[in-house]
Amino acid sequence: MPVRLSAMDNDGIDHIDEDDSAPGWEAIDGALARLYSGVEPRHLATMLPWALGGKDPLDGISAYPRTEPVPHWHMVGYGLTELYSKESEDPEASGWGFELTFRPVRDPDDDMPPMWAAALMQNLARYVFTSGNRFEPGHRMNANGPIATDRQDSVIRALGFAEDPELGGTDTPHGRMSFLQVVGLAEDEYEAAGQWSTMGVLDLLEPTTPLFVTDVDRSSRMADPAFAAAVRAGIERDGSTTGALYVGHLSWEIDDAGALVRVGALQAPGVAQTLRGRLPFGHGLLLEAEGSSVGFVPGEEFAVRDEGGGALTVVVPPAALDELTAALRPERGSASFSGMPGLRLEVVPTVMLDEHGKETGEVVG
């Protein structure tokens, strides 16, 4: 029977209630018990569940204090899988098929995990619920600011995703699930992951960040010449492994002059970087947003195709790649291309949103 903490008061006293109808929750607890037998975690619970109109999708987060291999908290979320009853039509997967984990460094004297880390996990879960986009190992995300809101000078402003190195996955009564770990990245590490491979960058980080523990006070490893050289070698050898990008603003239309593609200014540089790591290696890149997608694929002759269902394909000749990526700058503007006479690109301003989806007043582009 899983024990669920229904609230945590400011005085730190846990208030619990027992729930005997949460087999998915119990399966997660079982996986954790195999790793933490006899260890009682600190548990942060949501006061008002998402299903009842609350703003936090995760019903709870358990945090286990660790001393090895470095002091850290092992935080595990409950809410992206089907905790209570089977609701999805997919019998093979429980809910979204994964729960988030996170490992922020821990001061040995701390007896509670950092609240910014719990807020980060809730924000990521909220993104999944509201956008319909799931995370998978090898994905990455720009946080557009410090992931720890109380460390404004931190260079850790992006995220990578990997299978939790200790938990892996487990079966539940509602289907299979995996534990997906969130890993903090510096901005230039994130850019390197786009040009090459998120898992490649994470593997290079692992010797100094065992178990992918996130230290928001560390410096970027790209300042290490050996690390940067290994990244460059990977880019030159493999190109980019990123086959798709979810972008905040993307639209397209076809008129008498050809195809017009609009991309948000915030995402434009990342799109350019990934195109340079994909097309020269014979691989395409798919941009996706709600209700719309644009696929850039390599080819000898320029072409645009309306694939139906909101999908557009653009065939980019080798000679036109530099012209295309040069136009993808983080500032508003429009461009046409001598090597692709039937394509126009418009970079539009991106309105920044806060963690609750409200406009902050800041505009990129």
Helices and strands as residue ranges (DSSP letters): E 3-8, E 14-18, H 23-35, E 42-45, G 50-52, E 60-66, E 72-78, E 93-102, H 115-131, E 140-142, E 156-163, E 169-172, E 175-186, H 187-195, H 198-205, G 210-212, G 221-223, H 225-238, E 244-246, E 250-255, E 258-264, H 268-278, G 279-281, E 285-289, E 292-298, E 303-308, E 311-316, G 318-320, H 321-327, E 333-337, E 340-348, E 350-353, E 359-364
